[in-house]
Amino acid sequence: MAKRSTSGLLFHGSDWNFSTLSRAYDAIETIALDEMGLDVYPNQLEIISSEQMLDAYSSVGMPLMYQHWSFGKRFIFEDHHYRKGHRGLAYEIVINSNPCITYLMEENTMAMQTLVTAHAAFGHNHFFKNNYLFRQWTDAGAILSYMDFAKKYISKCEERHGTDAVEAMLDSAHALMDQGVFRYRRPPRLSSEKVRERARERLEYEEQTYSDLWRTLPLASESPDSASAERDASERKKVLNLPEENLLYFLEKHSLILDPWQREILRIVRVIAQYFYPQRQTKVMNEGCATFVHYTIINRLFDQGKLSEGVMLELLKSHSNVVFQPDFDDPRFSGLNPYALGFAMMQDIERICTAPTAEDREWFPSFAGNGDPQGTLLDAWANHRDESFILQYLSPTLIRKFRLFQLSDRASNAYCEVSSIHNERGYAAVRSALARSYDVAARQPDVQVVDVDLLGDRRLRLRHNINDGILLEENSRDATLGHIRHLWGYDVSLTGVDSSTGATLYERSTAAT
């Protein structure tokens, strides 16, 4: 057997320096852009220590972040488990920004630096820039300047109003982050630096003296009948654009007790929650895209003689660990691994495009055998989220490979029923059920502001639209209502309504807590 030449290798051994990093980056970039047709933001690679990586974990991965006790609590938790050997650290963190910032851990070997550069700086980067959710719902060019503003603004608020007051606002805002996003209409773009500067000056030097809510209050001598009260309620809801799904937005705009600086803190938390919302909807696709990109690139580099066999073994071992999927009866099973499912689907699409079976042609007539796997993948990465991607691209072949089946779990039964398995009759049902499980809007409680009783005690009325009989956990529900009351200033009531029947299943009020 001929010995493999080492003259063209990008690097030798496990040690790295900035020269080898640059050489590897150039080789990766050539394959990513010229051969795979990726379209990426300019890259900014930064080397950080393990402690800095833990710190980035704790502050939701952002390079600029305000201070809050919860970040320190999470840092201690992650640091404890890391030092005890209970868990490892991510090899990289990538920021959806322009330029795209990728943090590489300095403890990585040169082989791992090569893999994570391909994974993050080109795989994730391409997905961030091209997927429709990120293009429509986030502003990669403005997020870093906005986070810099947020950090400085909250620090200034702590100096002026006290740490306890700011911390109380952040506690309440963080409790509502999941209910602080626009799900069905596009949020406004981040404002320019000039506009933000004017907003800061206005918040600091102007006092709010008027709320349009008070316009709808009747005179003391009025005694409105039921018909006029109903008209007033209808007009009030129209003016306030009710029902409103974004609780943080409603409280920011309409709370009667908040000072301008408190409203700005709510807006900061709301903007951050909205920024991360597309990532929650594309976990399988995003990680599948990045894993497919790094796998393709490292194999291409090996074929070109730029990686040694030893390096390739190290890379394949790490790759295999990332895409490992335990069986459902394995003690390590905690659900479907998004890396495993995403990568398998990307490879399966490539197979269907180049070597389809009769079954593939029946299920995927639009792209089976088209001979353009990369074009098909680029189109899928740009135009889908997890739910629609799985619903349209998960094949019977993969359903059999993962041995997927569907359980029917009814509260009225003392048992679970296997309603669909991986066979001809069950493929569509299994695929639909799996796709629904990745619908973030369906997994999150649907809680909306439905009315404000301005004619009486100004009680804020919320409604929880209950799907599939799934109720809120009582302790966290009551604690969250307390945070809403803190921001609203008056009593808050929550009514749980069955979405299918309209029946009221529970009522809860802060007046009773």
N, C-alpha and C positions, 0 to 999 in steps of 0.2 A: 504494500500500500504506500502510495506516494505521501511524503511528509508535507503537511500544509505549510505554505510560506508564511513567515512572520514579518516580512519586510514592509508590507502595506498596512500593518495593524495601527489602529488609532491610538492605542496605548498598551503598555505592558504592566502587569501587576495590578494590585488593588489600590495603590496610592494615586492621588490625583493632585493636579495643580491647575491654575487658571489657563495655562497653555493647552493642556489636554482637554479641559472642559470646552474651550473655544473650538478646538479641532473636532471634537465629537459633535458639538452643536452645528457646525457647518455641514458635516456629513449628514446629520439627521435632517437639517433644513432642506438640503438638496432633494432627498427622497420625499419628504413631506410635501413640498411645494411642487416640484417638477414631476414626480412620478404619481403621487396620490392626489394631486390637485387641491390640497388644503388651502384655505384662506384664513389667515390669522392676523391678530393684532401684533404690533411690535412687541417683542419679548424683553422682559427685564428679569434676569436671574439673580437671586440673592442667596448667599450662604448663611445659614443660621445654626446655632448650637441646639442641642437637645432641650436645654432649658428654655430657649427662645421658642422652640417648636411647641413645648408645653404651654407657654404663655400664649402663643397664637391659637392653640386649641381652646384655651379658656376664654378668649375674647372673640369668639365666633370667627376666627381666621382672618380678621381684618387687620391691616398694617397700622391703622390709626383707629383707636377706640377709646371712648370715655371710660372712666373708672366706675366700677360698681362692685359691691361685696360679692355678688354671685360669681363673678369671674375669678376672684381669689379663692372662693370655696371650690370651684371646679378645678383650679390649678392644683390645690392641695390634694384633691381626690385623684387626679390623673398622675401627679408626681408620685404619690404613695404607691399606686398600682404599678407604675413603670419601674420604680426602684425595687419593688418586691418581685419583679419579674412576672407579674400576672398578665401584663399586656405590653405590646411594643408600641412604637410611635410610627406615625405616618412618615414615609420617606420624603414626602413633599406636601406643600399646600399651594394651591393656585388661586389667584384672585381674579374675578371677573371685572377687569378694568382695562383701560386703554392708556398706557401700555399694560399688557397682561403681566402681572407679577407672579413669579414662581419662586417659592422658598425651597431650597435644597438643604438637607441636613448635612452638616459638615462631617458627621460620623459615617456617612455612606461611603461604600467603596466606589471606585471609578466606574465599575460595571453598573452599579445601581444609579449613579448620577446619569449615566447614558440612558438607562431605561426610563427614569422619572422625567428626564428632559423631553423625551419623545412622548411620554404619557401626558404630561401636564402642559408643557410649553407649546405643544402642537395639537395633541388630541383634545384636551379640554379647551384650549384656546380657540381652536376652530369651532367647536360646538358653541362656546359662548358668543362668538362673533356672528354665527350664521343661523342658529336656531331661532325660529320666529318668536318664541316666548321671550327670549332675552332681548331680541331686537325691538319688540314692541313694549315691553314692560320694564326694562332697565336702561340706564344710561351709563355705559361703561366709561365714557369720557369724563363724566362729572362726579362719579362716586368718591374718588379719592379726595378731591377738594371739598366735597360735602362732608366727608368724615372728619377732615381736618377742622372744618368749621364747627361740627358737632362736638368734637373733643374740647376745643377751646371755649365754646359757648357754655357747655355744662360746667367746665372748670371755673369760668367766670361767675356762673350762677351759684356755685358752692361758696365762692369768696363773698358774694353779696348777700345771699339769702341763708347760708348755712348748709353744712353737709347733710344734716338730718332732714331738712326740708326737701332738698334735691333727691336724696335717697328714697324718701317716701314717694315722690312723684315717679321715680324710675321703677320702684317696686310695683306700683299699680300699673304703670304702662307696660312693663314686662309681662305681667300676669295676663294682659290682653293682646299680646303680640299675635297669637294665632287668629284672633278675631279683629286684627287691625290691618287687613289687606283688602284690596279690591279684587274680587274673583271674576267678576263678569263684565266690568267696564275698565277701560284703560285709565290708570292714574295719571295725574299731570307729571310732566317731565321735571327733573330737578332744575331749579332756576339757575341762571348765570351768576357769576360772582358779584356782578354789579347789583343785580336784583337782591341777592342775599344780603349784601351790605346795607342796602336800604331797609330790608326787613329787620336786620339787627338794630339799626338806629331807631326804627319805629317801635320795636318791642321794648327798647331800653328807655325811651324818652316820652312815649305816649301812654296815657292811661285810658283804658276802655271805659266809656261813659254811657254806652247805649247798646242794648241787645234787642234785635228785631222780635225776639220771642215775646217781649212785653207788649208789643203792639196788639196782640190778640187777646190780651186780658180785658174783660168787660169792666165797665164802670161799677162802682160799688152799689149804685141804685138799680142796676140791671138785674132782672130775674129771668134769664133766658129760658124759653120753653125747650122741649126735647127736640123740636124741629130745628130751631136756631142753633142749639148746641151741636147737633149733628152737622149742620152746615159749617159751623166754626171748626169742628174737628176735621172735617174734610179739607177746609182751606188751610188749616194748620199743617196737616200732613203734606199737602201740596207744596207749601212754602218750605217746609223742612225736608222735602224729598224723601218721605217715609214710605215704605220701610227702608231702613239703611242697614246693610250688612257689616259695614266697617265701623266697629264701635269706637275705635280710637279717633277716627275722622269725625264722627258725630260729636264726641265729647270735646275734641279740640275746637270745633267750630261753634258749639252751642251750649257748653257748660256755663252756668250763671256765676260760678264762684272762682274760676281760674284766672290768675293774673296772666299778663302777656308772656312772661318768661316760662310759666308752666305750660301754656299752650304750645310754645315752641319746643319744649321737651317732648310733649306728646307727638308732635310732628316728626321730630328726629327719630323716635322709636318706630313710628309708623313707616317712615321712609326706609329704614333698615329692614323691617319686616317685609315690606314689599319687594325690596332688592333680592331677598333670599327666596321669595315665593316660587319663581320659575325653577330654581334648583330642586325644590321639593317635588316638583311635578315631572322632573326629567332625570331622576337618579339612575334608573336602569339604562336609559339612552346615553346619558352623559358619561357614565363609567364604562358602558359597553363601547362607545365610540373611542374613548381614550385608550382602553385596553386593546382594542382592535388595531389602533394606530401604532401603539408601541410594539405590539407583537409583529405587525407587518414590517416595521422599520428595522427592528433588531434582526429579523430573519434576512432582510435584504442586505443589511450591513455584513452579516455573516457570509452570505452568498458572494459578496464583493471582496471577501478576504480581509475585512477591516476589523473583525472581532475574532479572537482566538476561540478554540473549542472549550477551553476552561472557562472563559468569560461567558460563553453561550450557555454552558451548563448552569452557571450561577444565575443567569437571567431567566432561564427556563424554570429553574427551581422556584424562584421568587414569583414568576408568572403563574405557575401551577398552584402555589399557595393562595394567590389572590383569587383565582377562579374556582377554588375548591368548593363543591356543594355537598354538604352532608345529607344523607338520606333522612327521611322524616322520622325514622325510629332511632336515629343516631343521637346520643346525648348532646352532641355539639349543635344539633339543628335548632335554628332560631328563625326559620323562614327562608325564603329564596334569597340567595346571595345576588345582589344586583350586578356585581361584576360577572358572576358566572352566567346568569341569564342574558345580560346584555351582550357579552362577548360571544356566547353561543348563537344568539340571534344574528349578530353581524356576520359571523362565519357561515351561518346557514343561508343568509341572503346571498352571499358570495357563491355558495354552492348551487343555489337555485338558478342564479343568473348564468352559470357556466356549464353545469351538468345536471339539469333537472330530470326528475323522474316523471312518469305519467301522472302520479298523484300531485306533484308540484305544479304541473301544467294545469291541472284541474282547479287547484286552489288559488294559484297566482298567475292567471293568464296574462296580466299586464306586464310582468317583468321576467317570468320564467324563460330561460334560454335566450335572453336578450344580448348576452355577451358583454354587458357593461356593468359589472358588479360595483365598481367604484362610483360610477354615476348614479346608480340606484341607491347606494348608501348615502352619498352626499345629499340626494333629494330627501331621503327619509330623515336624516339628521336635521335638515333645515325645516321640515314641515310637520313634525309630530311631537307630541309629548308621550309619556310612558303609556298612558291608557290607550290612545289611538294607535301607537306604534305596535303594541302587543296585539291589539284587536285586528290589525291589518297584516301583520308580518309573521306572527307565531305560526309555525307550520306543524302539521301532524307528525312529521319526523322528530321535531324537538319535543313535542308533547310526549311521544313514546320514549325518547331518550331520557327526559327528566322524570318519566313515570308519573305524570301529573294526574290527579283525579279531583273531583269536586265533592265536598261534604255538604249535606243539607242538615242544618242544625236548627230545629224549631223548639221554641220554649215550651210548647205543649207536650213535646215528646221527651221521654227519659233516655233517649238514645240518639246517636247521630247516624244518618243514612248516607251511604255512598251513592249519590244520585247520578254521577257521570264518571266514566273512566276513559283511558286512552284507547278508544276503539272508534270505529266508523261513526257510531251513533253519538259518541260523547265528545268528539274533537271540538265542535263549535261551542258547546256548552262550557267546556273546560276553558277554552280560550276567552270567551266572554266573561266568565266569572273571574279569571285571573286579571283581565283588563280592568274590570270594575274595582278590584282591590287596589289598583294604583291610581284611582281617581281621588286626588287630595280633597277636593270639595266634598266628596261623599264620606270620606273618613273623618273630616272635621265636623264638630257640632255646628248646625245651622242655627245661629242665634242672631236675631235682628232687633233693632229698635223699631217698635211699631207705633208708639204714641208717647206724648208728654202731656200730662194733665195740668195745663196752664190755668184752667178754670178753678182748680182747687189747691191741692198741696204740692203741685209741680212734680208729682211722682213720675219717674222714668219707667216706661213699660217695655219689657223685652219679651220676645216669644222665641221659644226653642222648638223648631220644627223637627219632630222625632221621626227618624227613619228606622225601619226594621225593629222597632221596639227598644232601641238602645238608649238608655237614660244616662244622664250625667252622674258621675260619682259625687255623692252628697257633700263630702267634706270640701273637695276642691271647688264644687259649685258654689257653696256658701261663702268660701273664702274669696272667690272671684267676684261674687256679688258685692262683697265688702269693699273690694278695690274699686269697683264701678261707682259705688256710693261715695267713696272718697273723692273721686274725680267729678262726680255730678253735683254733690253737695246736698242732695235730698234723697228721699227713699227711692229704692229701685225694686221693681217686682219682675219676676220671671215666670212665665206660664209655659208649660210643656204641652204641645199640641201634636197629636198623632197625624202625620202627613197624609195618611191614606184615608182615615175616617173623620178627621176634624175633631175628635174627642179630646177633651182636656184631661191629661194624665197626671199633672201635678201643678201646684202653684207655690211660689216661694217669694217672700218679701224680706228686705233688709229690716223692715219695721219689726219683724218677728224674730230676728237673729240677735 
